[in-house]
Amino acid sequence: MTAVWMQGVIRATTDTAIPRTVIKFGGSLLVRPAWRDELRSLVADSNGPTTIVIGGGRLADGLRAIDAASPYSAEVMHRAAIDAMGITARLAAEAASLKLAAEPACDERLVVLDAAAWLSLAGRYDDLPVGWHVTSDSIAAAVATACGAALVLAKSVPPPPECTGSLASLAREGWVDDHFPIAAADLERIEWAVPSIIPTSNR
């Protein structure tokens, strides 16, 4: 059975087709039994080279809990959370039989990005603020900005209807991270996507 996604547009500043797509695939989606089929269905709708950025999911949640119980420096936890994204990217690429890469898709049709490796190249870590207010949302926005791509935010729940179109409102409601309005400021197209059967977890 083909997976079904609910989708919508958050921002569209141009009618011109954008040749590349970055999909932020929320880490919480990886606990859904059908996530592989859902991911394949989502990328099938993309035109041109497509880069998948996998969120940290339960691994990042665990790091938050550890930090809350016994705080570490912001820099240590920031790097650890991005390392968690590298782990989920490797697991997702292996499970879905997709190519893992340290650079976004250009000539390749489809890759899962190792965000930790990408950020390590050319000092990109220095381009991001340090802290829990920067998550895979902002990192995916940074990837999309770097390669001139449209961004699709695939999450467990849809954005609040009253916030669609306002990145600042989406951040205030916690649907994206606090840094996202800055990280995504230059993107011409941002969309959202949610699996048709919505679990009760947040992102």
Backbone as a ProteinNet text record, in pm:
[ID]
protein_1_A
[PRIMARY]
MTAVWMQGVIRATTDTAIPRTVIKFGGSLLVRPAWRDELRSLVADSNGPTTIVIGGGRLADGLRAIDAASPYSAEVMHRAAIDAMGITARLAAEAASLKLAAEPACDERLVVLDAAAWLSLAGRYDDLPVGWHVTSDSIAAAVATACGAALVLAKSVPPPPECTGSLASLAREGWVDDHFPIAAADLERIEWAVPSIIPTSNR
[TERTIARY]
84	0	88	54.7	130.2	98.2	201.5	181.6	120.6	41	-26.4	22.4	50.7	96.5	-1.7	-26.2	-92.1	18.5	-2.9	102.3	44.8	128.6	87.4	207.8	182.2	287.7	295.6	415.7	440	484.6	571	617	640	597.2	623.6	640	763.6	790.3	814.2	810.3	832.2	750	706.8	636.6	733.2	860.1	961.8	994.3	1002.4	1036	1176.1	1189.9	1319.5	1376.2	1496.4	1544.5	1587.7	1609.7	1655.8	1561.7	1559.6	1473.8	1553.4	1532.8	1584	1463	1460.8	1353.7	1410	1356.9	1389.5	1289.8	1338.3	1255.5	1270.7	1166.6	1175.7	1214.7	1304.1	1349.6	1238.4	1132	1019.6	947.3	959.9	894.2	959.3	1083.5	1155.3	1099.7	1015	956.3	823.7	779.5	657.6	689.5	609.8	640.4	658.2	583.8	586.3	673.6	769.2	843.3	920.7	971	1046.4	957.7	838.9	745.2	702.1	682.4	642.3	750.8	876	986.2	996.3	987.5	994.7	881.2	762	648.6	671.5	729.8	753.1	856	965.9	1071	1030	933.8	888.9	825.4	774.7	709.8	808.2	935.1	1034.4	1084.9	1111.4	1168.3	1316.2	1399.6	1541.7	1612.9	1739.4	1818.9	1752.5	1750.3	1682	1776.1	1783.2	1865.5	1774.7	1795.1	1716.6	1801.7	1751.6	1816.5	1732.4	1791.2	1719.5	1738.1	1627.9	1636.8	1697	1732.4	1795.7	1700.4	1570.2	1469.9	1494.5	1470.7	1480.4	1622.4	1722.5	1859.7	1879.2	1831.2	1842.2	1758.4	1640	1556.5	1629.2	1700.8	1778.3	1888	1952.7	2057.3	1998.9	1880.2	1813.4	1787	1741.8	1712.3	1838.7	1946.6	2074	2119.8	2108.5	2151.4	2065.4	1936.4	1847.3	1879.7	1918.5	1947.4	2082.4	2178.9	2314.5	2374.6	2354.9	2389.2	2536.3	2555.7	2686.8	2699.7	2817.2	2831.9	2747	2699.5	2616.1	2690.1	2819.6	2897.9	2902.5	2923.1	2929.8	2797.5	2686.6	2557.6	2518.1	2557.2	2530	2597	2723.6	2795.8	2738.9	2702.7	2648.9	2515.7	2431.4	2301.8	2321.1	2418	2445	2505.5	2588.1	2638.6	2522.4	2420.3	2302.5	2234.2	2230.3	2175	2256.4	2388.4	2472.7	2439.1	2410.8	2375.5	2241.8	2140.2	2010	2017	2101.1	2117.2	2175.1	2276.9	2338	2239.3	2164.9	2066.7	1956.4	1908.2	1799.8	1846.5	1966.3	2018.3	2033.8	2083.6	2101.7	1966.5	1872.5	1743.1	1662.4	1676.1	1598.7	1675.6	1797.5	1882	1905.5	1942	1971.2	2117.5	2169.7	2308.9	2327.9	2428	2466.7	2577.9	2567.5	2666.5	2699	2818.2	2861.7	2831.1	2775.3	2737.3	2594.9	2521.1	2384.7	2385.1	2269.6	2255.5	2269.5	2358.4	2372.4	2342.5	2436.3	2411.6	2343.4	2364	2298.5	2148	2070.4	1924.9	1873.8	1931.9	1878.6	1986.3	2005.2	2100.8	2042.3	2087.9	2065.9	2191.8	2175.7	2290.9	2337.7	2467.1	2530.2	2555.8	2461.9	2469.8	2594.6	2635.2	2754.7	2877.6	2887.9	3001.2	2994.8	2875.1	2859.8	2898.8	2856.5	2889.4	3037.9	3104.1	3247.7	3329.7	3271.5	3343.2	3343.1	3458	3471.3	3421.4	3430.9	3397.4	3253.7	3159.5	3019.3	2960.7	3023.6	2976.7	2973.3	3069.4	3079.2	2965.3	2890.4	2780	2651.5	2649.1	2529.4	2549	2446.9	2453.2	2458.6	2503.4	2517	2405.4	2334.6	2230.2	2113.8	2023.1	1908	1807.1	1824.7	1733.3	1766.5	1872.8	1909.5	1895.9	1806.4	1782	1796.6	1751	1757.2	1672.9	1573.9	1497.4	1590.7	1668.2	1758.5	1871.5	1918.8	2025.9	1976.1	1855	1797.3	1779.2	1738.4	1724.6	1859.3	1964.5	2098.8	2143.7	2112	2145.8	2071.1	1941.2	1861	1911.1	1949.2	2003.8	2133.6	2219.9	2351.2	2341.4	2240	2230.8	2112.9	2052.6	1945	1825.8	1782.8	1677.7	1549.4	1440.2	1316.1	1329.4	1260.7	1267.1	1130.1	1128	1006.3	1031.4	945.8	956.3	856.8	906.8	822.6	824.9	708.2	700.2	582.6	568.3	462	328.1	331.3	207.6	213.6	98.5	97.5	120.3	157.1	174.2	39	36.1	-89.9	-141.1	-266.4	-317.8	-299.7	-314.2	-303.9	-161	-63.7	76.8	135.1	67.3	120.3	146.3	266.8	305.3	391.6	396	478.6	579.8	705	808	825	813.3	826.6	715.5	592.7	481.3	501.6	551.9	579.7	684	783.6	886.2	827	742.9	682	594.4	529.4	444.5	522.6	654.3	737.3	731.8	670.1	663.5	798.2	872.3	1011.7	1095.2	1226	1309.9	1319.7	1371.8	1374.2	1462.6	1564.7	1656.8	1605.7	1505.5	1460.7	1423.5	1353.2	1320.3	1442.8	1554	1678.5	1742.6	1750.3	1815.1	1742.2	1609.6	1529.7	1493.9	1553.3	1512.4	1522.9	1621.7	1645.4	1580.6	1510.8	1450.5	1327.1	1316	1204.1	1081	1100.9	986	1005.1	905.5	905.8	769.5	770.5	648	648.7	532.2	523.4	457.6	488.6	430.4	414.5	299.9	268.1	204.8	245.2	180	30.7	-47.6	-193	-249.6	-185.5	-226.6	-130.3	-180.9	-96.2	-82.5	42.1	61	44.2	45.8	21	145.4	265.9	387.9	397.6	482.1	485.5	561.9	696.6	771.4	851.4
-119.5	0	125.1	220.4	344.9	434.1	485	575.5	706.5	766.1	891.6	1001.2	1117	1231.5	1347	1414.9	1544.5	1648.1	1743.4	1840	1980	2077.7	2215.9	2305.3	2430.2	2528.1	2626.7	2649.5	2749.5	2880.7	2871.4	2991	2957.9	3047.1	3034.4	3175.1	3217.6	3354.2	3362.8	3247.1	3246.4	3135.2	3158	3054.5	2970.3	3010.6	2938.2	2805.3	2700	2568.4	2570.9	2511.7	2503.4	2363.8	2354.3	2225.9	2124.9	2169.3	2076.7	2082.2	1972.6	1964.3	1908.5	1967.8	1913.2	1873.2	1748.7	1699.6	1677.7	1751.7	1722.2	1614.8	1495.2	1382.6	1369	1410.3	1413.3	1279.6	1284	1160.4	1083.4	1153	1084.4	992.5	1019.3	935.5	798	786	659.4	549.7	583.3	480.2	429.5	485.5	438	310.8	205.8	79.1	92.9	183.8	196.4	310.8	355.1	476.8	461.2	342.3	324.1	350.1	291.2	313.3	459.6	519.6	660.3	749.7	719.9	799.4	783	661	638.4	711.6	708.7	777.9	927.3	982.4	1126.4	1169.7	1097.2	1138	1113.2	1023.4	996.8	1119.7	1210	1330.7	1444.5	1425.3	1531.4	1535.1	1654.9	1672.4	1706	1636.6	1666.8	1610.9	1649	1597.5	1626.3	1525.4	1536	1492.6	1574.7	1546.6	1526.9	1418	1390	1418.6	1502.8	1531.6	1464.5	1368.9	1293.3	1360.4	1379.4	1437.6	1341.1	1392.5	1310.4	1218.8	1249.4	1161.6	1128.1	1001.3	957.3	972.7	964	983.3	1125.1	1224	1362.7	1386.9	1323.5	1336.5	1284.6	1173	1118	1212.4	1277.3	1374.1	1493.2	1538.4	1646.9	1606.6	1483	1434.9	1426.6	1379.4	1372.8	1512.5	1605.7	1743.2	1808.6	1778.3	1835.3	1782.4	1654.7	1593.7	1637.9	1652.9	1692	1774.4	1906.9	1991.8	1984.3	1979	1987.1	2124.4	2152.9	2279.1	2274.6	2393.2	2400.7	2345.1	2370.5	2322.5	2170.1	2106.7	1960.3	1899.2	1949.6	1892.4	1923.3	2040.4	2077.8	1978.1	1949.2	1853.6	1712.5	1676.9	1542.6	1523.8	1628.6	1618.9	1606	1676.8	1666	1528.9	1478	1341.3	1241.5	1266.8	1179.7	1182.3	1299.7	1307.6	1223.8	1220.4	1136.8	989.9	948.4	808.1	774.3	859.9	829.7	833	919.1	922.5	791.2	740.6	614.7	499.3	496.1	389	396.1	516.6	533.2	497.1	541	510.1	359.5	291.6	147	76.2	116.5	48.7	71.8	190.5	223.4	200.4	145.6	117.2	243.1	352	478.9	515.5	598.3	639.6	741.9	721.3	817	903.4	1034.8	1125.6	1238	1294.4	1407.6	1541	1538.2	1659.7	1642.7	1752	1743.2	1691.6	1644.8	1592.2	1704.5	1683.9	1775.6	1697	1611.4	1524.7	1395	1355.2	1234.6	1257	1155.1	1168.8	1181.3	1102.6	1096.9	1053.7	1131.7	1094	1125.1	1048.9	1083.2	1154.9	1275	1355.8	1320.2	1295	1284.6	1427.7	1484.2	1625.7	1656.3	1563.6	1585.1	1598.5	1512.9	1520.3	1648.6	1685.8	1807.6	1931.6	1938.4	2054.6	2062.5	1947.8	1946.7	2000	1997.9	2044.2	2196.5	2254.8	2399.9	2481.2	2424.2	2500.7	2544.6	2464.6	2505.9	2507.4	2437.5	2444.1	2589.1	2668.3	2806.3	2894	2846.4	2924.5	2910.4	2815.6	2791.6	2836.8	2897.5	2921.8	2789.1	2793.1	2672.7	2669	2558.2	2544.4	2461.2	2429.2	2346.8	2419.3	2550.7	2624.7	2604.3	2528.6	2492.3	2340.6	2296.2	2153	2117.3	1998	1954	2041.5	2113.6	2208.2	2312.5	2377.4	2482.5	2426.5	2307.6	2247.2	2214.4	2161.1	2134.1	2263.4	2370.5	2500.3	2550.4	2527.6	2568	2489.8	2361.2	2278.5	2329.4	2354.7	2402.8	2537.4	2624.2	2754.9	2738.8	2648.8	2630.4	2577.9	2497.5	2439.6	2494.1	2603.7	2666.8	2575.9	2508	2407.6	2453.2	2390.7	2401.1	2311.7	2348.5	2271.8	2213.7	2083.3	2016.8	1969.1	2011.3	1970.3	1857.4	1733.7	1616.9	1587.3	1600.9	1587.1	1499.1	1476.3	1391.3	1463.6	1595.1	1672.6	1791	1835.8	1951.3	2081.7	2186.9	2316.2	2371	2450.1	2514.8	2599	2583.4	2654.4	2805.3	2860.3	3005.1	3055.4	2963.1	3003.2	2985.8	2913.8	2888.8	3020.4	3035.2	3159.2	3247.7	3222.4	3302.5	3212.1	3223.3	3139.6	3172.3	3300.1	3340.1	3277	3272.8	3212.2	3062	2997.2	2853.8	2825	2912.2	2895	2918.1	3020.3	3046.9	2931	2864.1	2750	2620.6	2623.5	2505.2	2405.3	2444.6	2351	2343.7	2451.6	2454.5	2511	2499.1	2550.9	2703.4	2760.5	2906.8	2975	2905.9	2966.2	2955.1	2873.2	2845.4	2970	3069.2	3188	3257.6	3251.3	3310	3216.2	3087.5	2990.8	2979.3	2997.3	2979.1	3111	3220	3353.2	3368.4	3306.3	3325.6	3218.7	3124	3016.1	3067	3029.1	3074.7	2986.1	2860.2	2770.3	2677.3	2675.2	2586.3	2517.4	2385.7	2308.9	2223.5	2171.6	2075.6	1947.8	1837.5	1708.2	1626.6	1558.3	1478.4	1347.3	1232.2	1106.1	1113.4	1042.4	1056.1	1010.8	911.6	869	932.6	1022	1105.8	1044.9	1014.9	965.6	1078.4	1046.2	1146.9	1223.3	1176.2	1247.7	1376.9	1469.7	1603.6	1606.6	1600.3	1622	1498.6
0	0	0	-84.4	-92.3	25.9	90.5	203.2	154.4	240.4	207.2	300.6	242.8	321.6	307.6	418.1	412.5	393.1	303.6	273	257.6	279.2	263.8	243.6	213	186.3	302	349.8	453.1	390.7	290.1	219.8	73.6	-14.9	-158.2	-213	-231.3	-276.8	-426.8	-494.9	-639	-702.8	-827	-902.5	-985.2	-986.1	-1062.7	-995.1	-1072	-1017.5	-957.5	-839.9	-773.6	-799.3	-857.6	-909	-803.7	-680.6	-576.2	-457.2	-381.7	-263.3	-146	-28.7	96.5	180.5	225.4	311.1	450.4	547.4	687.7	733.5	760.6	803.2	953.2	1026.4	1172.4	1231.6	1328.7	1391.5	1458.8	1503.8	1566.7	1469.1	1339.1	1239	1227.6	1273.7	1259.2	1348.2	1444.9	1530.1	1472.6	1360.8	1295.5	1216.8	1229.4	1161.5	1010.5	949.1	802.8	755.3	837.7	800.3	670.4	640.5	515.2	394.5	395.7	285.4	280.3	395.9	400.5	343.1	376.4	323.1	172	123.6	-21.7	-94.2	-34.8	-95.8	-100.4	4.2	10.2	-92.5	-103.5	-196.9	-341.8	-363.5	-500.4	-563.9	-480.5	-531.6	-559.3	-523.3	-540.2	-683.9	-730.6	-864.2	-851.8	-929	-928.2	-806.3	-787.2	-675	-541.2	-455.3	-326.5	-214.3	-111.1	6.5	126.8	199.1	319.1	441.9	530.7	658.6	767.4	837.5	939.7	1075.3	1147.7	1281.3	1382.1	1497.8	1601.4	1675.4	1672	1730.9	1876.9	1910	2049.2	2104.4	2019.2	2066.1	2117.2	2041.5	2085.8	2210.8	2217.8	2337	2460.3	2443.7	2554.4	2599.6	2504.8	2539.8	2614.9	2573.8	2646.4	2792	2810.6	2945.7	3030.2	2970.7	3042.8	3081.5	2987	3012.2	3119.9	3120.6	3221.3	3360.8	3368.9	3498.8	3554.3	3463.8	3504.8	3392.5	3395.7	3281.3	3239.5	3108.8	3047	2982	2928.1	2856.2	2729.6	2686.8	2566.7	2445.7	2436.9	2322.5	2318.6	2434.1	2439.6	2394.7	2446.2	2411.2	2267.5	2218.9	2080.2	1984.9	2009.9	1924.6	1939.6	2062.3	2084.8	2012.4	2013.9	1945.9	1794.9	1740	1596	1563.8	1654.8	1636.9	1635.5	1717	1718.1	1582.1	1519	1383.4	1286.1	1305.2	1220	1236	1360	1385.5	1321	1340.6	1280.7	1128.6	1073.9	928.2	876.5	944.9	901.9	914.2	1024.5	1043.1	938.2	911.3	813.4	673.3	637.4	504.3	485.9	588.9	581.5	570.8	655.1	659	531.7	471.9	352.7	223.6	234.9	117.7	33.8	101.3	36.1	56.7	-30.7	-21.7	89.4	174	276.9	221.4	237.8	180.1	277.2	260.8	343.7	277.3	156.6	84.9	31.6	17.9	-37.1	-180.3	-224.8	-360.1	-462.7	-557.9	-671.1	-797.6	-835	-949.8	-908.2	-780.9	-732.1	-725.2	-756.2	-752.4	-609	-516.1	-380.7	-283.1	-176.8	-73.1	64	162.5	303.1	349.4	402	440.8	581.1	595	727.1	772.3	848.3	885.4	967.5	1052.8	1133.2	1044.3	942.3	849.9	767.5	722.1	640.5	719.5	845.1	927.3	958.9	960	988.6	871.6	751.5	633.7	629	601.2	580.9	700.2	820.3	939.8	951.1	900.5	903.7	1044.7	1138.8	1277.1	1325.8	1279.9	1326.1	1275.5	1175.9	1120.4	1201.5	1295.8	1375.4	1519.7	1579.4	1723.7	1797.7	1920.7	2001.7	2106	2112.4	2213.8	2164.8	2256.1	2223.1	2135	2117.5	2030.1	1882.4	1855.6	1718.3	1705.3	1618.6	1600.8	1452.3	1418.3	1279	1186.9	1241.7	1160.2	1098.4	1184.9	1137.8	1053.6	1088.2	1009	869.2	857.7	725.6	647.6	715.8	649.5	599.9	678.5	636.7	513.5	510.1	393.1	270.7	285.7	172.9	122.1	213.9	174.7	98.9	146.2	84.6	-58.4	-87.8	-222.6	-302.4	-256.2	-332.1	-353.7	-248.4	-259.9	-191.1	-229.2	-153.8	-30.3	76.9	201.3	233	262.8	308.6	451.4	543.7	683.4	707.6	714.5	739	887.7	951.4	1096.6	1135.2	1265.8	1316.7	1326.2	1339.4	1351.5	1256.4	1206.2	1115.7	1191.6	1121	1187	1230.9	1338	1375.8	1259.9	1219.8	1100.8	1108.1	1227.8	1240.6	1225.3	1226	1217.4	1077.6	990.3	857.2	785.9	735.1	668.5	754	884.8	975	1043.9	1004.8	1065.4	1213.2	1247.7	1387.7	1472.4	1419.6	1492.7	1508.6	1404.7	1413.7	1520.4	1532.3	1635.4	1774.6	1789	1920	1966.6	1871.7	1905.2	1922.8	1896.4	1914.7	1801.3	1688.6	1576.2	1504.1	1502.9	1458.7	1572.6	1562.5	1669.6	1663.7	1769.2	1782.5	1678.5	1631.3	1535	1391.6	1369.5	1233.7	1153.3	1208.5	1127.8	1069.7	1140.3	1088.8	986.7	1020.6	931.4	797.9	799.2	678.2	610.5	654.6	607.1	456.2	393.7	250.6	162.2	221.9	142.5	68.8	-57.6	-139	-124.9	-88	-74.1	44.6	132.4	248.7	253.9	263.6	271.3	397.3	433.6	542.9	492.9	561	525.8	653.3	664.4	782.8	736.6	789.6	753	782.6	704.1	713.5	846.8	910.7	1044	1143.1	1225.1	1309.5	1448.4	1491.7	1628.5	1728.5	1856.8	1959.3	1998.6	1963	1998.2	1920.1	1968.5	1909.6	1779.7	1780.9	1656.2	1620.9
[MASK]
+++++++++++++++++++++++++++++++++++++++++++++++++++++++++++++++++++++++++++++++++++++++++++++++++++++++++++++++++++++++++++++++++++++++++++++++++++++++++++++++++++++++++++++++++++++++++++++++++++++++++++

